[in-house]
Amino acid sequence: MQVGEVATRAGVSVRSIRYYERAGLIAANRRTNGYREFDETAVELARAIRDLIAIGLTIDEVRSLSSCLPATTTTPGCCTQTVALYRQKLDQIDAQMRTLGLIRGQIEERLAALKPCGS
């Protein structure tokens, strides 16, 4: 199938499919006319990549899991590797939440100081 069909079936843009391909996450064969042709696994891979990006993983993080994605040959240690990455991502989110909590507190203090303005 061509890139447009893969994009439609996976629920992503054509641009995303091309990006995933450049990142080495999805492969296509070249036809004699120069068009790229994708097989059915490209749809499944694109959906998995889309879902991982949607939960906050970067393309490099997704690439680190490329051998663990659906429609690819799973390698030993996929579960361990995936768990480690998810734990790392949770640690990053927790740090961001702490930072946001501090910022929120500072804004609340400033707002309280402005109460005499009639707000």
C-alpha positions in Angstrom: 0.0 0.0 0.0 1.1 3.6 -0.5 1.9 6.1 2.2 -1.5 7.7 2.2 -3.3 4.5 2.8 -0.9 3.6 5.7 -1.5 7.0 7.2 -5.3 6.8 6.9 -5.5 3.3 8.4 -3.0 4.2 11.2 -4.8 7.4 12.1 -1.7 9.6 11.5 -0.6 12.1 8.8 1.4 11.2 5.7 4.1 13.5 7.2 4.2 11.4 10.3 4.7 8.2 8.3 7.5 9.8 6.4 9.0 11.0 9.7 8.8 7.5 11.2 10.4 6.1 8.0 13.3 8.6 8.2 13.7 7.7 11.9 14.2 4.1 10.9 11.0 2.9 12.6 9.0 1.9 9.5 10.5 0.4 6.3 9.1 0.6 2.8 10.1 -1.1 -0.5 10.7 1.0 -3.6 8.7 0.1 -6.6 10.1 0.4 -10.1 8.3 3.7 -10.5 10.0 5.1 -7.4 7.0 5.0 -5.2 7.3 3.6 -1.7 5.2 0.5 -1.0 4.4 -0.5 2.6 3.2 -3.8 3.8 0.5 -4.4 6.5 3.0 -4.3 9.3 3.6 -0.6 8.7 0.0 0.2 9.8 0.5 -1.7 13.1 3.9 -0.1 13.7 2.6 3.4 12.9 -0.3 2.9 15.4 2.1 1.7 18.1 4.5 4.6 17.4 1.6 7.1 17.5 0.4 5.8 20.8 3.9 5.9 22.4 4.4 9.5 21.2 0.9 10.4 22.5 2.0 9.3 26.1 5.0 11.5 25.9 7.8 9.4 24.6 10.3 11.1 22.2 11.1 9.6 18.8 14.5 8.6 20.2 12.8 6.8 23.1 10.5 5.0 20.7 13.5 4.1 18.6 15.2 2.5 21.6 12.1 0.2 21.8 11.9 -0.4 18.1 12.7 -4.1 18.4 9.9 -4.4 21.0 7.2 -2.8 18.9 4.3 -4.9 17.5 4.9 -6.4 14.1 8.7 -6.6 14.7 10.7 -9.5 15.9 10.7 -9.3 19.7 14.1 -9.6 21.3 14.9 -11.0 24.7 14.8 -8.3 27.3 12.0 -6.3 25.7 9.9 -6.3 28.9 12.9 -5.2 31.0 13.8 -2.5 28.5 10.3 -1.2 28.2 9.7 -1.2 32.0 13.0 0.7 32.5 12.0 3.4 30.0 8.5 3.7 31.5 9.9 4.1 35.0 12.4 6.7 33.7 9.5 8.6 32.0 7.5 8.5 35.3 10.5 9.9 37.2 10.6 12.8 34.6 6.9 13.4 35.0 7.2 13.4 38.8 10.0 16.0 38.6 8.0 18.2 36.2 5.0 18.0 38.6 7.2 19.0 41.5 8.5 22.0 39.5 5.0 23.0 38.5 3.8 22.8 42.1 6.6 25.2 43.2 5.7 27.6 40.4 2.0 27.3 41.3 2.8 28.2 44.9 4.8 31.3 43.8 1.9 32.5 41.6 -0.6 32.0 44.4 1.7 34.1 46.7 1.8 36.9 44.2 -1.9 36.7 43.6 -2.5 36.9 47.4 -0.3 40.0 47.5 -2.4 41.6 44.9 -5.7 41.1 46.7 -5.9 44.8 47.8 -6.2 45.7 44.1 -9.8 44.4 44.2 -9.3 41.0 42.5 
